[in-house]
Each structure stands twice: as structure tokens, then as C-alpha cells.
């Protein structure tokens, strides 16, 4: 994903924040924290992951499907990759 190089630092910051959120979930479970608090942590983490997924999907669509100058074969491959990711997410 060469096109992610421009956003690499921002994407890595998001992933590190998500890792911190997952660690907070682990700590909450380990300490037998209130289930409402744990649910909130899980929901927030899911939202962060969804946001990251949305950003990467958008970047992929712009670079590998909608970008001017792509061949039909490149565009078809980019679309198939995108659809496969969406299928996996939908399961």
C-alpha cells in the first residue's frame, strides 16, 4: 500500500491508540471491573477500529479504483480487493 506512506504516521498513531484501548479492556476484565464500564471500553474500541477501517477503505478506493489513469485490469483488481475486505468485515 504505497499510497498509505503519506498517512503512515497518522495511521500508526491510530493503531497505537487502539492497542491502548484493547489493553484497557484487558485490565478491566482482569480487575473484574463493572460490566457497564467494560462494555463502554469495548464499544469505544470497536468505534476506533471501524474508523481506521473506513479510512483505509476510502484510501484504497481512491487509489486503486477511482484514480485516473488506472487500466481496466488494475481497477478491477482494486475493486475485487475492496469487495473481499468488505465481505470479511460483514461476517
PAZANU-497148 format. One record per residue (C-alpha): residue number from 1; residue in three letters; y negated, z negated, x negated. Coordinates in steps of 0.1 Angstrom, whole numbers, padded with zeros to 4 digits. Example, Ala and Ser with C-alpha at 12.3 -4.5 7.8 and 13.67 -1.06 7.14 Angstrom:
(node 1; ALA; (0045; -0078; -0123)),
(node 2; SER; (0011; -0071; -0137)),
***
This chain:
(node 1; UNK; (0000; 0000; 0000)),
(node 2; UNK; (-0026; 0012; -0024)),
(node 3; UNK; (-0053; 0010; 0003)),
(node 4; UNK; (-0049; -0028; 0005)),
(node 5; UNK; (-0061; -0032; -0031)),
(node 6; UNK; (-0097; -0032; -0018)),
(node 7; UNK; (-0089; -0061; 0006)),
(node 8; UNK; (-0063; -0077; -0016)),
(node 9; UNK; (-0083; -0109; -0024)),
(node 10; UNK; (-0091; -0114; 0013)),
(node 11; UNK; (-0055; -0108; 0024)),
(node 12; UNK; (-0042; -0132; -0002)),
(node 13; UNK; (-0067; -0159; 0009)),
(node 14; UNK; (-0054; -0155; 0045)),
(node 15; UNK; (-0018; -0158; 0033)),
(node 16; UNK; (-0026; -0189; 0014)),
(node 17; UNK; (-0043; -0204; 0044)),
(node 18; UNK; (-0012; -0196; 0065)),
(node 19; UNK; (0010; -0212; 0038)),
(node 20; UNK; (-0011; -0243; 0041)),
(node 21; UNK; (-0007; -0243; 0079)),
(node 22; UNK; (0031; -0240; 0075)),
(node 23; UNK; (0031; -0269; 0051)),
(node 24; UNK; (0011; -0289; 0077)),
(node 25; UNK; (0038; -0282; 0103)),
(node 26; UNK; (0064; -0293; 0079)),
(node 27; UNK; (0045; -0326; 0072)),
(node 28; UNK; (0041; -0331; 0109)),
(node 29; UNK; (0078; -0327; 0116)),
(node 30; UNK; (0087; -0349; 0086)),
(node 31; UNK; (0064; -0377; 0098)),
(node 32; UNK; (0076; -0372; 0134)),
(node 33; UNK; (0040; -0366; 0145)),
(node 34; UNK; (0030; -0363; 0181)),
(node 35; UNK; (0046; -0332; 0196)),
(node 36; UNK; (0013; -0320; 0211)),
(node 37; UNK; (-0002; -0321; 0176)),
(node 38; UNK; (0028; -0302; 0162)),
(node 39; UNK; (0026; -0276; 0190)),
(node 40; UNK; (-0011; -0271; 0182)),
(node 41; UNK; (-0003; -0266; 0145)),
(node 42; UNK; (0024; -0240; 0153)),
(node 43; UNK; (0001; -0222; 0177)),
(node 44; UNK; (-0027; -0220; 0152)),
(node 45; UNK; (-0003; -0207; 0125)),
(node 46; UNK; (0011; -0181; 0149)),
(node 47; UNK; (-0025; -0170; 0156)),
(node 48; UNK; (-0033; -0167; 0119)),
(node 49; UNK; (-0001; -0147; 0113)),
(node 50; UNK; (-0010; -0124; 0143)),
(node 51; UNK; (-0045; -0119; 0129)),
(node 52; UNK; (-0030; -0109; 0095)),
(node 53; UNK; (-0006; -0086; 0111)),
(node 54; UNK; (-0033; -0070; 0132)),
(node 55; UNK; (-0054; -0064; 0101)),
(node 56; UNK; (-0026; -0048; 0081)),
(node 57; UNK; (-0015; -0026; 0111)),
(node 58; UNK; (-0051; -0014; 0115)),
(node 59; UNK; (-0054; -0006; 0078)),
(node 60; UNK; (-0021; 0012; 0079)),
(node 61; UNK; (-0031; 0032; 0110)),
(node 62; UNK; (-0064; 0043; 0095)),
(node 63; UNK; (-0050; 0052; 0061)),
(node 64; UNK; (-0016; 0067; 0070)),
(node 65; UNK; (-0020; 0080; 0105)),
(node 66; UNK; (-0057; 0088; 0113)),
(node 67; UNK; (-0071; 0096; 0078)),
(node 68; UNK; (-0084; 0131; 0075)),
(node 69; UNK; (-0066; 0154; 0051)),
(node 70; UNK; (-0031; 0140; 0057)),
(node 71; UNK; (-0003; 0165; 0060)),
(node 72; UNK; (0017; 0165; 0093)),
(node 73; UNK; (0046; 0151; 0074)),
(node 74; UNK; (0025; 0122; 0059)),
(node 75; UNK; (0010; 0115; 0093)),
(node 76; UNK; (0045; 0115; 0109)),
(node 77; UNK; (0059; 0092; 0083)),
(node 78; UNK; (0029; 0068; 0086)),
(node 79; UNK; (0034; 0067; 0124)),
(node 80; UNK; (0071; 0060; 0121)),
(node 81; UNK; (0064; 0031; 0097)),
(node 82; UNK; (0038; 0017; 0121)),
(node 83; UNK; (0062; 0020; 0151)),
(node 84; UNK; (0090; 0003; 0132)),
(node 85; UNK; (0068; -0026; 0123)),
(node 86; UNK; (0057; -0029; 0160)),
(node 87; UNK; (0093; -0027; 0171)),
(node 88; UNK; (0103; -0055; 0147)),
(node 89; UNK; (0074; -0076; 0159)),
(node 90; UNK; (0082; -0071; 0195)),
(node 91; UNK; (0117; -0085; 0192)),
***
